[in-house]
């Protein structure tokens, strides 16, 4: 008559242990989610996006200033200042700058999305580890470490990338004018030498 109670006790103990295990898992997962859902993280990501945008905008504005200067000299070199060609090329310059602004924003938002995705990957990994017995304290510590690592990696990648040439069309025009100017100069030099320019006449 002592058999059934023992089986019942063993079953009760097993049920109690499973209940405690599930509670521990929920606690660990809760701690992980609390770290990733902290409003401070959203602010950190927003600040990161703003920083990427600002850096790219500085690069774009530098390129724009260079392109404006090069275009001004190219137009003057070709005797095109103030004419329809000048108007057309300056309009192109403005169009390319506006496209550059869109690229800047896409880059900034893309960097933010990549950071968010890295955070979610880290969250999922730790949530899964909770079911394998990862304790709440360790999980919270690893979650915080993942946040720091993710934003550090994102900054290194985003800050290390250049915007690329945003004024290719204007740059092509400037290059053509330079080549034309070089050809004119070469022709002048050839004629100068052909007709003995600079040669002293003795008498």
Buried (B, 14 or more C-beta within 10 A) or exposed (E): EEEEEEEEEEEEEEEEEEEEEEEBBEBBBBBBBEBBEBEEBEEBBEEBBEBBBEBBBEBBEEBBEBBBEBBBBBBEBBEBEEEEBBEEBBEBBEEBBEBBBEBBBEBBEEBBEBBBEBBEEBBEEBBEBBEEEBBBEBBBEBBEEBBEEBBEEBBEEBEEBEBEEBBEBBBEBBEEBBEEBEEEEEEEEEEEEEEEEEEEEEE
